[in-house]
Amino acid sequence: MILLDTHVWLWWVSSPELLSSTAQHAIEEARKEGGVRVSSISTWEVALLVKRGRLRLSLPVEDWIARNEASSLLRFVPVDNAVATRSVNLPARLHPDPADRVIAATALLLGCPLVTQDNKLRDFAPLRTTW
């Protein structure tokens, strides 16, 4: 099982050529086993990027997310109380972005690697990452 950072999810779905070969391989292997996960906070990030005009999707954001939800290729992980609490209790040096903290906490609680290009997340030792 792996967890995709928001940008990795977007790239995997719409621009896979932006992924590193290591990331592509990790996603493909996890996909074969039904183990690709995305935090629900990533849907919030995508919707916010669209609303702010920083991201354009091929469909309205609600439809794009619904299509991803209906896909058998990935599953969404809700932001539950354990994830929320863990994200707050992570060291301050990890990342100032609350969404990235939620994503990191989700990967830690799932015990799986996070696929990300984000160096701040990749440099956080307890978090297993791949890129």
C-alpha positions, 0 to 999 in steps of 0.5 A: 500500500502507498499514499499519494501526495496531492500533486502525485495524484493529479499527475498520475491521473492527468500527466503521468510523464511528470512522475519519476520512474521510481514513483511510476513503478511504486504506483503500478505495483501498489495498483496491482494489489489494490493499495493506492490511497489518497487522503481526503484532504487532497480533495480539499486541496484540489477543490481549493486550487480550482477555485483559486484558478491555479488548477484547471481540470477537464471536468468540474471539480465535483465530477472529477473527484467523483470519477476518481472516487468511482475508480477501482484504481484508488481508495480515499482515506478519510481525515478521522480523529486519529489523523487530525490529532496526529497531524497536530502532534507532528514536530513543527519542523515537518511542514507548516502546511496543514494539508501536508501535515494531514497527509504525513499523519495519514501515511504514518498511521497507515504505516505506508510510504508516501509518494511525493516530490516535496523535499520537506516531507521527504526529509522527515525521517519517521516518514517513509517516502518514495520519489 
